[in-house]
């Protein structure tokens, strides 16, 4: 007999089945569906980013900030994400051009950034990734 069942029996015996307090051990809460990354985060083109970032409706900060709606946003401005000081002070606004440079060589564009990503050398792969990131995703 498991421990939770012993507690139920002990509580029932001590307090009677009518009106007694019954102590049970509860399983930890399961993650809700909201804890799942948006499906767009699993797109093959997004694979180089998906280890640290999410994209799509409901995207949230994980190891990196969400990339949903990043085009036109100032770098380092997503609430509740602890950006490096150098990125917050970089004065970058994310455009297709700045993302292309950054995705090619993050440390060259913002020396000292916490983003530990070697970059994507292939311009065609970067272009496909940036087109995917820039494409509207339903909110």
N, C-alpha and C positions, 0 to 999 in steps of 0.2 A: 504494500500500500504506500502511495507516495505521501510526502510531507504535507502537501496542501489538503489532502483528504483527511489526514490525521487532525489537522487544525479545525476542519469543518466538524468532524465528529466530537472533538474535545469541546468546541464552542457549543454545539448542540446539547451535549450532555450537561455542561456547566450551566447553561442558561435555559435549558429546555428548548424544545423545538418551537414553542410559541413565544415570541418576543425576546429571545436571547440574542446576543451579539455573536455573530459567526465571523471568525477571521479567516481569510483566505489569502493565499499568495497569488499575486497577479503577474502575468507575463509582461515584459516590457512592451510599450506601445510599438506597433508596426509603423513603418513609414507610410505616409499617405501618398496618393497619386500625385499630389502637388510636389512631392519631393523628387519625382522623376524629372530628368531633363526633358525639355521639349524635343519632339521627334526630329526637328531640323538639326539638332546637335549631332545626330548620327549619320548625316549625309556624308558620303564618301569624300567629297571635295573638302569638307570641313574637318576631316580626320586629323590633319596636323595641329589643329587648334583645340580639338575636342577633349584632350586630356586635361586642359586647364580652363576652358571657356565653354559657355553655353550660348545658344542663339535660338531665337524663336519666341513666340508668345510665352510669357512666364519665365523666361531665362533669368537666372540669378547668379550672383557671385559664387564662385567655388575657389579654386586655386587662383583663378584670374577673374576679372570682371566680365559681366555678360557683354556679348558683342551685338545684341539686338539693338538696332537703331544707332550704331556707332558712327555712321557717315554723318558729318556735320557737327558732331559732338566734340567739345574740347577734351583733350587728353587729360586723364586724371580726375574726372569730375563725377563719376558714378558714386552716389551716396553709399555709405556702408562698405566701401572697398578700401583697404589700406594701401594705396598707391605709394610708390617710392617718392621721395621728395623731388628727385630730379624729373620724374615724369609729370608730377603736379606742376612744377615750375617750367616745364618745357615750352609752353606757349604754342603747342601743336594743336591744330584742329584736324580731325580725321577726315580726309578726303580720299578718293581712290589713289591719288598720287602719293600722299603721305603714308597711307597704308602700304602701298607698293614698296616704298623705300624702307619702311619699318619692318615689314614681313621679310624683306630680303636680308636685312642685317640690323636687328633691333639695337644691339650695343653700339653700332656705328651711328645710328640716328639719335639715340638717347643714351649716351655713355653713363653707366651706373644704374640703368633700369634693372628692376628685379626680374624682368622677363628673361628666364634662362632658356632661350630658344635659339638654335644656331642660325635660323633663317632658311628661306627657300630660294635656292639659286635660280631655278628654272623660271623664266619670265612667263611662260604659258601657264604653268601651275599657279603662279601668284595671281595672274589675271583671272583665272577661273575661280580661285578662292575669293578674291576681292569682289568679283561679280556676284558670287553667291552671298557674301556678307552684305553687299549693297542692295540686293534685291529685297523688295518689301516682303515682310512676313506678316500674316494677319495677326492683329492684336486681340 
